[in-house]
Amino acid sequence: MDARIASAKQALGSDVVILGHHYQRDEVIRFADFCGDSYRLSQVASQTGARYIIFCGVHFMAESADVLSREGQQVILPDLNAGCSMADMANIAEVEACWEQLEQLGIARATLPLTYMNSTAAIKAFCGERGGLVCTSSNAAGAFRWAFAQAQKILFLPDQHLGRNTAFAMGIPMAEMAVWDPFMIYGGNSPERLRSARVILWKGHCSVHQRFLPEHVDRVRRHFPGMQVIVHPECRWEVCRQADAIGSTDRLIKIIADAPRGSSFAVGTEIHLVNRLARQHAPEGKHVISLDESGCLCTTMFRISPQHLCWSLESLLEGEVVNQVTVPVGVKHWARVALDRMLQVQ
Ligand code: SF4
């Protein structure tokens, strides 16, 4: 399989660029031309001359790559079943229903919708059309400050944990945050609660990062004195508040890279990245483990197998584009507006 992938990739040359998300499995990521987080990868791909962008990530990432792509570029997701549990927790019909209820209560006009990068293009477009924007885990605090300069309230989609961690770090008390459950009238809140909330958090989460628990931090503190606990802000607030540092995937990577020899870390993020960091930094005498000893796997990203990558490449050689991800023109426009607005808050 490795030989077939390498041969097809070589034959396609600069016509194809392969993107590998940090959480991707090793057998696939070894073929990536670029490795990184979803936004940076989409940006990089649009700057290449490649006609075909093969995104070894999940569906919303391929959509973002299509939104940011240049004319003539086509985006391929090797397995269309590679979705994201968090992005799937906010569909556009549910979000529109939420907004209608906020309008009925007279709250919508004081609210800006913000969405995390990990959302569908339709949700990004929804935010763009209503004056809001997209943020990443690196710039969520900047996005919140930007939004509060123009509105009294934020509707944050779809990750309640990133929203809560960001708002709390800005000094917003829990009493001024409400959680919107899309399966309940008014999201399960009273109108008064929604009127007094400054941040309305969509009830979504990442099935990987939500598995880390405060008990895991306790275990590390007990068994590995001196080990630093560093976690992604998609983890629960109860875990983040006990951690030594919180950061985006890129920040977690940098913390470990910049640490002196002999440092040790328990990392609260996806297991493929943690294992890779452990291997990479072992020669420097750094000890890196997963915060949860049973490890947390992004099972949907794991669906991108060498077989799927091989099939995508060999199909291109035969003149066929398989599993292309395209965002409709109208959605693409407003999603692009929301993504471009994010650049104001870097
Ligand atoms: S790690 Fe979580 S947020 Fe990231 S792609 Fe997987 S399910 Fe989605």
Residues whose N, C-alpha, C, O or C-beta is under 5 A from the ligand:
A	BS01	SF4	V58 C84 S85 M86 N118 C206 S207 V208 C298
